[in-house]
Amino acid sequence: MVMVKATKNSEAGVMPDEKLLADMGKFNEELMMAGVMLEGEGLHPSSRGTRVIFSGGKKTVVDGPFAETKEALGGFYLIDCENKERAIELASQIPDSAIEGLGVEVRQVMFADGQLEA
């Protein structure tokens, strides 16, 4: 899974410009044609989100926005690659990864049986 970090603009609900949307669409199409993209979406700003926090056997529900926006997610790609190196290579090609201050995180999905691979 490639998790795309939020930016000030994405947290403000500002859509990317037309060129970036076109570049992202092209990149997504390339991933689908290569058979590695399982899913990918942008996320609404954290102001439209809710966190459920568990502590001491109790649940607390907190509505966004959240102060820690530097840790907020702006979107994700679920990709199926042969190895971590390939996932990193693909993640480095995400068009919006070049936006100042934006980062992506590559993490392997752990399945219900605890296995890292299907």
C-alpha positions, 0 to 999 in steps of 0.5 A: 500500500502506498499512502499519500500524505496530505498537503495544506491544499488537500486539507483545505479541500482544494482540488489539484490543478487540471495538469496534475489531475491529467498526470495522475490519471495517466499514471493510474492508467499505466498502473492498471495496464501493468496489472499492479493497481488494485485500488487508488483514491484521494481522501476528503480533508480530515475536517470531514473525518472522524477518529475513534480513540481507544484508551482504558477500555473506553472509546472516544469519538473525535470529529476533524479537523485534526491538528496533526495535519502533517500526519494526515493522509490525502490518498492511497494506492493499493498495488500488487508488486513482486517486491518492496523495491518495485513498490518503491520504484512505482511510488516514486513515479506518482506525479503528485509526489513532486509537490513540495512537502508531500511524501508517500509511505510504502507499507506491506499489507498484513493479511488476517492470518498474519502472513505478509504475502497472499 
